């Protein structure tokens, strides 16, 4: 178990947000919505820092076609 200090945060979520949280929880096999939000924040931070540092995010589909991933809100995507 982690010994890091915890801070309680209260959030108002839309139905879409709740569905997204449940999806992330299932994808990452985490137990709680808080764990899902934490995982999503960590991934978003890492990817955002990569883009800010000049890297591109690319996805290759099963046919080998490559597409660039754009993250809304990052200046480098514009």
DSSP file (Angstrom, degrees, kcal/mol; ACC not computed):
  #  RESIDUE AA STRUCTURE BP1 BP2  ACC     N-H-->O    O-->H-N    N-H-->O    O-->H-N    TCO  KAPPA ALPHA  PHI   PSI    X-CA   Y-CA   Z-CA
    1    1 A X              0   0    0      0, 0.0     2,-0.1     0, 0.0     0, 0.0   0.000 360.0 360.0 360.0 141.7    0.0    0.0    0.0
    2    2 A X        -     0   0    0      1,-0.1     0, 0.0     2,-0.0     0, 0.0  -0.376 360.0-157.1 -70.6 144.5    1.2    3.5   -0.9
    3    3 A X        +     0   0    0     -2,-0.1    -1,-0.1     2,-0.1     3,-0.1   0.304  52.5 125.4-102.0   7.2    2.4    5.8    1.9
    4    4 A X  S    S-     0   0    0      1,-0.1     2,-0.1     0, 0.0    -2,-0.0  -0.351  70.4-102.4 -66.8 146.0    1.7    8.9   -0.1
    5    5 A X        -     0   0    0      1,-0.1     2,-0.4    -2,-0.0    -1,-0.1  -0.407  36.6-138.9 -67.1 144.3   -0.5   11.6    1.4
    6    6 A X        -     0   0    0     -2,-0.1     2,-0.4    -3,-0.1    -1,-0.1  -0.846  12.0-161.9-108.7 143.5   -4.0   11.6    0.1
    7    7 A X        -     0   0    0     -2,-0.4     2,-0.4     2,-0.0    -2,-0.0  -0.994  20.3-131.1-122.3 126.9   -6.1   14.7   -0.7
    8    8 A X        -     0   0    0     -2,-0.4     2,-0.4     2,-0.0    -2,-0.0  -0.622  25.2-173.0 -80.2 131.7   -9.9   14.3   -1.1
    9    9 A X        -     0   0    0     -2,-0.4     2,-0.4     2,-0.0    -2,-0.0  -0.992  11.5-152.2-126.6 132.3  -11.3   15.9   -4.2
   10   10 A X        -     0   0    0     -2,-0.4     2,-0.4     2,-0.0    -2,-0.0  -0.881  18.6-174.8-103.6 134.1  -15.0   16.2   -4.9
   11   11 A X        -     0   0    0     -2,-0.4     2,-0.6     2,-0.0    -2,-0.0  -0.970  25.2-140.0-131.8 144.1  -16.1   16.3   -8.5
   12   12 A X        -     0   0    0     -2,-0.4     2,-0.4     0, 0.0    -2,-0.0  -0.922  31.7-167.4 -98.7 118.0  -19.4   16.8  -10.3
   13   13 A X        -     0   0    0     -2,-0.6     2,-0.1     4,-0.0    -2,-0.0  -0.853  15.3-134.3-112.7 141.3  -19.4   14.4  -13.3
   14   14 A X     >  -     0   0    0     -2,-0.4     4,-2.2     1,-0.1     5,-0.2  -0.329  36.9-101.4 -77.6 170.5  -21.7   14.2  -16.2
   15   15 A X  H  > S+     0   0    0      1,-0.2     4,-2.2     2,-0.2     5,-0.2   0.889 126.8  52.8 -60.2 -38.4  -23.2   10.9  -17.3
   16   16 A X  H  > S+     0   0    0      2,-0.2     4,-2.6     1,-0.2    -1,-0.2   0.912 107.0  51.7 -62.8 -43.1  -20.6   10.8  -20.1
   17   17 A X  H  > S+     0   0    0      1,-0.2     4,-2.6     2,-0.2    -2,-0.2   0.905 109.5  50.0 -59.8 -41.9  -17.8   11.3  -17.5
   18   18 A X  H  X S+     0   0    0     -4,-2.2     4,-2.5     2,-0.2    -1,-0.2   0.913 110.6  48.8 -65.6 -42.5  -19.1    8.5  -15.4
   19   19 A X  H  X S+     0   0    0     -4,-2.2     4,-2.3     2,-0.2    -1,-0.2   0.908 111.9  49.8 -63.4 -41.0  -19.2    6.1  -18.5
   20   20 A X  H  X S+     0   0    0     -4,-2.6     4,-2.6     2,-0.2    -2,-0.2   0.910 110.5  50.2 -62.5 -42.1  -15.7    7.2  -19.4
   21   21 A X  H  X S+     0   0    0     -4,-2.6     4,-2.6     1,-0.2    -2,-0.2   0.920 111.0  48.3 -61.9 -44.7  -14.5    6.5  -15.8
   22   22 A X  H  X S+     0   0    0     -4,-2.5     4,-2.2     2,-0.2    -1,-0.2   0.885 111.0  51.4 -63.6 -38.8  -16.1    3.1  -15.8
   23   23 A X  H  X S+     0   0    0     -4,-2.3     4,-2.8     2,-0.2    -2,-0.2   0.930 111.6  46.1 -63.6 -45.9  -14.5    2.3  -19.2
   24   24 A X  H  X S+     0   0    0     -4,-2.6     4,-2.5     2,-0.2     6,-0.2   0.909 110.3  54.7 -62.8 -42.0  -11.1    3.3  -17.9
   25   25 A X  H  <>S+     0   0    0     -4,-2.6     5,-2.0     1,-0.2     4,-0.4   0.913 113.0  42.3 -57.8 -43.6  -11.7    1.3  -14.8
   26   26 A X  H ><5S+     0   0    0     -4,-2.2     3,-0.6     3,-0.2    -2,-0.2   0.900 113.0  52.2 -71.1 -41.5  -12.4   -1.8  -16.9
   27   27 A X  H 3<5S+     0   0    0     -4,-2.8    -2,-0.2     1,-0.2    -1,-0.2   0.892 119.4  34.8 -61.6 -40.2   -9.6   -1.2  -19.3
   28   28 A X  T 3<5S-     0   0    0     -4,-2.5    -1,-0.2    -5,-0.2    -2,-0.2   0.353 104.8-126.1 -99.7   5.4   -6.9   -0.9  -16.6
   29   29 A X  T < 5 +     0   0    0     -3,-0.6     2,-0.3    -4,-0.4    -3,-0.2   0.896  54.0 155.3  52.4  46.0   -8.5   -3.4  -14.3
   30   30 A X      < -     0   0    0     -5,-2.0    -1,-0.2    -6,-0.2    -2,-0.1  -0.755  43.7-135.8-103.6 155.7   -8.6   -1.0  -11.4
   31   31 A X  S    S+     0   0    0     -2,-0.3     2,-0.3     2,-0.0    -1,-0.1   0.836  76.0  39.0 -80.7 -36.6  -11.0   -1.3   -8.5
   32   32 A X  S  > S-     0   0    0      1,-0.1     4,-1.8    -7,-0.1     5,-0.1  -0.755  73.0-121.1-121.4 161.0  -12.3    2.2   -7.9
   33   33 A X  H  > S+     0   0    0     -2,-0.3     4,-2.7     1,-0.2     5,-0.2   0.857 115.8  57.8 -63.7 -35.0  -13.3    5.2   -9.9
   34   34 A X  H  > S+     0   0    0      1,-0.2     4,-2.3     2,-0.2    -1,-0.2   0.902 105.8  49.1 -62.6 -40.4  -10.6    7.2   -8.0
   35   35 A X  H  > S+     0   0    0      2,-0.2     4,-2.4     1,-0.2    -1,-0.2   0.886 110.8  51.0 -64.5 -38.5   -8.0    4.7   -9.3
   36   36 A X  H  X S+     0   0    0     -4,-1.8     4,-2.5     2,-0.2    -2,-0.2   0.923 111.2  46.9 -65.0 -44.9   -9.4    5.1  -12.8
   37   37 A X  H  X S+     0   0    0     -4,-2.7     4,-2.6     2,-0.2    -2,-0.2   0.906 112.3  51.0 -63.4 -41.5   -9.2    8.9  -12.6
   38   38 A X  H  X S+     0   0    0     -4,-2.3     4,-2.3     2,-0.2    -2,-0.2   0.914 111.0  48.0 -62.6 -43.4   -5.7    8.7  -11.3
   39   39 A X  H  X S+     0   0    0     -4,-2.4     4,-2.4     2,-0.2    -2,-0.2   0.928 112.6  48.7 -62.7 -45.2   -4.6    6.3  -14.1
   40   40 A X  H  X S+     0   0    0     -4,-2.5     4,-2.6     1,-0.2    -2,-0.2   0.898 111.4  49.7 -63.3 -41.1   -6.2    8.6  -16.7
   41   41 A X  H  X S+     0   0    0     -4,-2.6     4,-2.6     2,-0.2    -1,-0.2   0.914 110.9  49.6 -63.9 -42.6   -4.5   11.7  -15.2
   42   42 A X  H  X S+     0   0    0     -4,-2.3     4,-2.3     2,-0.2    -2,-0.2   0.912 113.4  45.5 -63.1 -43.3   -1.1   10.0  -15.2
   43   43 A X  H  X S+     0   0    0     -4,-2.4     4,-2.7     2,-0.2     5,-0.3   0.925 113.3  49.8 -65.5 -45.0   -1.4    8.9  -18.8
   44   44 A X  H  X S+     0   0    0     -4,-2.6     4,-2.7    -5,-0.2    -2,-0.2   0.908 111.1  49.6 -61.5 -42.4   -2.6   12.3  -19.9
   45   45 A X  H  X S+     0   0    0     -4,-2.6     4,-2.5    -5,-0.2    -1,-0.2   0.940 112.5  47.0 -62.1 -47.3    0.3   14.0  -18.1
   46   46 A X  H  X S+     0   0    0     -4,-2.3     4,-1.9     2,-0.2    -2,-0.2   0.933 115.8  44.0 -61.6 -47.3    2.9   11.7  -19.7
   47   47 A X  H  X S+     0   0    0     -4,-2.7     4,-2.3     1,-0.2    -1,-0.2   0.910 113.2  52.1 -65.3 -41.5    1.5   12.0  -23.2
   48   48 A X  H  X S+     0   0    0     -4,-2.7     4,-2.6    -5,-0.3    -1,-0.2   0.903 108.9  49.7 -61.0 -42.4    1.1   15.8  -22.8
   49   49 A X  H  X S+     0   0    0     -4,-2.5     4,-1.5     2,-0.2    -1,-0.2   0.881 108.9  53.2 -64.8 -38.1    4.7   16.2  -21.7
   50   50 A X  H  <>S+     0   0    0     -4,-1.9     5,-2.4     2,-0.2    -2,-0.2   0.942 111.9  44.5 -61.2 -47.0    5.9   14.1  -24.6
   51   51 A X  H ><5S+     0   0    0     -4,-2.3     3,-2.0     1,-0.2    -2,-0.2   0.919 111.1  53.0 -64.2 -44.0    4.0   16.3  -27.1
   52   52 A X  H 3<5S+     0   0    0     -4,-2.6    -1,-0.2     1,-0.3    -2,-0.2   0.800 105.7  56.5 -61.2 -27.8    5.1   19.5  -25.4
   53   53 A X  T 3<5S-     0   0    0     -4,-1.5    -1,-0.3    -3,-0.2    -2,-0.2   0.211 129.3 -94.6 -91.1  15.2    8.7   18.2  -25.7
   54   54 A X  T < 5S+     0   0    0     -3,-2.0    -3,-0.2     1,-0.3     2,-0.2   0.489  81.7 131.7  93.1   3.2    8.4   17.9  -29.5
   55   55 A X      < -     0   0    0     -5,-2.4     2,-0.4    -6,-0.2    -1,-0.3  -0.531  47.3-135.8 -87.1 157.8    7.4   14.3  -29.8
   56   56 A X        -     0   0    0     -2,-0.2     2,-0.6    14,-0.0    14,-0.1  -0.868   9.1-134.4-109.7 146.5    4.5   13.0  -31.9
   57   57 A X        -     0   0    0     12,-0.5    12,-3.3    -2,-0.4     2,-0.4  -0.900  30.2-178.4-100.4 122.1    1.9   10.4  -30.8
   58   58 A X  E     -A   68   0A   0     -2,-0.6     2,-0.4    10,-0.2    10,-0.2  -0.936  15.5-159.9-124.8 144.5    1.3    7.9  -33.6
   59   59 A X  E     -A   67   0A   0      8,-2.7     8,-2.6    -2,-0.4     2,-0.5  -0.983   6.6-155.5-122.0 132.8   -1.0    4.9  -33.7
   60   60 A X  E     -A   66   0A   0     -2,-0.4     6,-0.2     6,-0.2     5,-0.1  -0.937  14.3-146.6-108.1 125.5   -0.5    2.0  -36.2
   61   61 A X    >   -     0   0    0      4,-2.8     3,-2.2    -2,-0.5     0, 0.0  -0.243  35.9 -90.6 -83.6 178.1   -3.6    0.0  -37.1
   62   62 A X  T 3  S+     0   0    0      1,-0.3    -1,-0.1     2,-0.1    -2,-0.0   0.682 127.4  55.2 -65.2 -17.1   -3.7   -3.7  -37.8
   63   63 A X  T 3  S-     0   0    0      2,-0.1    -1,-0.3     0, 0.0     3,-0.1   0.405 120.7-106.7 -93.6   1.1   -3.1   -3.0  -41.5
   64   64 A X  S <  S+     0   0    0     -3,-2.2     2,-0.3     1,-0.3    -2,-0.1   0.415  71.4 144.1  90.5  -1.5    0.0   -1.0  -40.8
   65   65 A X        -     0   0    0     -5,-0.1    -4,-2.8     1,-0.0     2,-0.4  -0.544  39.6-145.1 -74.3 135.4   -1.5    2.4  -41.5
   66   66 A X  E     -A   60   0A   0     -2,-0.3     2,-0.4    -6,-0.2    -6,-0.2  -0.860  16.6-175.3-106.8 134.2   -0.2    5.1  -39.2
   67   67 A X  E     -A   59   0A   0     -8,-2.6    -8,-2.7    -2,-0.4     2,-0.4  -0.967  25.3-122.2-125.8 143.4   -2.3    8.0  -37.8
   68   68 A X  E     -A   58   0A   0     -2,-0.4     2,-0.5   -10,-0.2   -10,-0.2  -0.681  24.4-135.3 -82.7 136.3   -1.2   11.0  -35.7
   69   69 A X        -     0   0    0    -12,-3.3   -12,-0.5    -2,-0.4     2,-0.5  -0.818  16.9-158.7 -93.8 126.5   -3.0   11.3  -32.4
   70   70 A X        -     0   0    0     -2,-0.5     2,-0.6   -14,-0.1   -14,-0.0  -0.905   2.9-155.1-106.9 132.6   -4.1   14.9  -31.6
   71   71 A X    >   -     0   0    0     -2,-0.5     3,-1.8     3,-0.1     6,-0.2  -0.927  25.0-120.9-107.3 115.9   -4.8   15.9  -28.0
   72   72 A X  T 3  S+     0   0    0     -2,-0.6     3,-0.1     1,-0.2     6,-0.0  -0.252  94.5  26.8 -54.8 135.8   -7.2   18.8  -27.7
   73   73 A X  T 3  S+     0   0    0      1,-0.3     2,-0.6     2,-0.0    -1,-0.2   0.228  86.2 117.6  98.0 -14.4   -5.7   21.7  -25.8
   74   74 A X    X   -     0   0    0     -3,-1.8     3,-1.9     1,-0.1     4,-0.4  -0.782  59.7-144.1 -90.1 126.8   -2.1   21.1  -26.6
   75   75 A X  G >  S+     0   0    0     -2,-0.6     3,-1.5     1,-0.3    -1,-0.1   0.811  95.7  64.7 -58.9 -33.4   -0.6   24.0  -28.6
   76   76 A X  G 3  S+     0   0    0      1,-0.3    -1,-0.3     2,-0.1    -2,-0.0   0.673  95.3  60.6 -67.1 -15.9    1.6   21.7  -30.7
   77   77 A X  G <         0   0    0     -3,-1.9    -1,-0.3    -6,-0.2    -2,-0.2   0.654 360.0 360.0 -82.8 -15.7   -1.5   20.1  -32.2
   78   78 A X    <         0   0    0     -3,-1.5    -1,-0.2    -4,-0.4    -2,-0.1   0.472 360.0 360.0 -81.7 360.0   -2.7   23.3  -33.7
